[in-house]
Amino acid sequence: MVISPVTYTVNSTNSNDPILVRTRGGVTDTIADQVIGFKVGAAYLGDTTANDVLEYHFNPNDYGYNFSLIRSVRISIIGRTNPNPTRAIHFAIHLTRGHIRCWDQRL
């Protein structure tokens, strides 16, 4: 199976509403908003680690851009919520100088 090349980026033109976008075949689609950053790593067949722990590589040079070797993918997304005006439950974030509520979600 051949997979089309896809590029994911964060469009921060509007710093109050950064969005995660996907570009495939020259077509750009919005995936999510309020995304500050993300990274994608891959574990691949033939990794030369000395232990049985699966290691994720975030640079395609590590597997020579040979995507057929990939056996597992890890995606980390950093998002934010709208500012919390009450400040009752808050976390101060220096990047935006605001207070936000924090949740943790794992899939």
Contacts in CASP RR format, 6 or more apart in sequence:
PFRMAT RR
TARGET T0000
AUTHOR 0000-0000-0000
METHOD contacts of the structure
MODEL  1
MVISPVTYTVNSTNSNDPILVRTRGGVTDTIADQVIGFKVGAAYLGDTTA
NDVLEYHFNPNDYGYNFSLIRSVRISIIGRTNPNPTRAIHFAIHLTRGHI
RCWDQRL
3 67 0 8 1.000
4 24 0 8 1.000
4 25 0 8 1.000
5 24 0 8 1.000
5 25 0 8 1.000
6 22 0 8 1.000
6 23 0 8 1.000
6 24 0 8 1.000
7 22 0 8 1.000
7 23 0 8 1.000
7 24 0 8 1.000
8 20 0 8 1.000
8 21 0 8 1.000
8 22 0 8 1.000
8 23 0 8 1.000
8 31 0 8 1.000
8 38 0 8 1.000
8 40 0 8 1.000
9 20 0 8 1.000
9 21 0 8 1.000
9 23 0 8 1.000
10 18 0 8 1.000
10 19 0 8 1.000
10 20 0 8 1.000
10 21 0 8 1.000
10 35 0 8 1.000
10 36 0 8 1.000
10 37 0 8 1.000
10 38 0 8 1.000
11 18 0 8 1.000
11 19 0 8 1.000
11 20 0 8 1.000
11 21 0 8 1.000
12 18 0 8 1.000
15 96 0 8 1.000
17 33 0 8 1.000
17 34 0 8 1.000
18 33 0 8 1.000
18 34 0 8 1.000
18 35 0 8 1.000
18 36 0 8 1.000
18 37 0 8 1.000
19 30 0 8 1.000
19 31 0 8 1.000
19 32 0 8 1.000
19 33 0 8 1.000
19 34 0 8 1.000
19 35 0 8 1.000
20 30 0 8 1.000
20 31 0 8 1.000
20 32 0 8 1.000
20 33 0 8 1.000
20 35 0 8 1.000
20 37 0 8 1.000
20 38 0 8 1.000
20 77 0 8 1.000
21 28 0 8 1.000
21 29 0 8 1.000
21 30 0 8 1.000
21 31 0 8 1.000
22 28 0 8 1.000
22 29 0 8 1.000
22 31 0 8 1.000
23 29 0 8 1.000
32 77 0 8 1.000
34 79 0 8 1.000
34 80 0 8 1.000
34 81 0 8 1.000
34 82 0 8 1.000
35 77 0 8 1.000
35 78 0 8 1.000
35 79 0 8 1.000
36 78 0 8 1.000
36 79 0 8 1.000
36 80 0 8 1.000
36 95 0 8 1.000
37 77 0 8 1.000
37 78 0 8 1.000
37 79 0 8 1.000
38 75 0 8 1.000
38 76 0 8 1.000
38 77 0 8 1.000
38 78 0 8 1.000
39 58 0 8 1.000
39 75 0 8 1.000
39 76 0 8 1.000
40 58 0 8 1.000
40 73 0 8 1.000
40 74 0 8 1.000
40 75 0 8 1.000
40 76 0 8 1.000
41 56 0 8 1.000
41 57 0 8 1.000
41 58 0 8 1.000
41 73 0 8 1.000
41 74 0 8 1.000
41 75 0 8 1.000
42 56 0 8 1.000
42 57 0 8 1.000
42 60 0 8 1.000
42 63 0 8 1.000
42 70 0 8 1.000
42 72 0 8 1.000
42 73 0 8 1.000
42 74 0 8 1.000
43 54 0 8 1.000
43 55 0 8 1.000
43 56 0 8 1.000
43 57 0 8 1.000
43 70 0 8 1.000
43 71 0 8 1.000
43 72 0 8 1.000
43 73 0 8 1.000
43 74 0 8 1.000
44 57 0 8 1.000
44 62 0 8 1.000
44 63 0 8 1.000
44 66 0 8 1.000
44 69 0 8 1.000
44 70 0 8 1.000
44 71 0 8 1.000
45 69 0 8 1.000
45 70 0 8 1.000
45 71 0 8 1.000
46 69 0 8 1.000
47 55 0 8 1.000
47 57 0 8 1.000
49 55 0 8 1.000
54 72 0 8 1.000
56 72 0 8 1.000
56 74 0 8 1.000
57 63 0 8 1.000
60 67 0 8 1.000
63 69 0 8 1.000
63 70 0 8 1.000
80 93 0 8 1.000
80 96 0 8 1.000
80 100 0 8 1.000
81 100 0 8 1.000
81 101 0 8 1.000
81 102 0 8 1.000
81 103 0 8 1.000
82 100 0 8 1.000
83 96 0 8 1.000
83 98 0 8 1.000
83 99 0 8 1.000
83 100 0 8 1.000
84 90 0 8 1.000
84 99 0 8 1.000
84 100 0 8 1.000
84 101 0 8 1.000
87 99 0 8 1.000
89 101 0 8 1.000
90 99 0 8 1.000
90 100 0 8 1.000
90 101 0 8 1.000
91 99 0 8 1.000
91 100 0 8 1.000
91 101 0 8 1.000
91 102 0 8 1.000
92 98 0 8 1.000
92 99 0 8 1.000
93 99 0 8 1.000
93 100 0 8 1.000
END
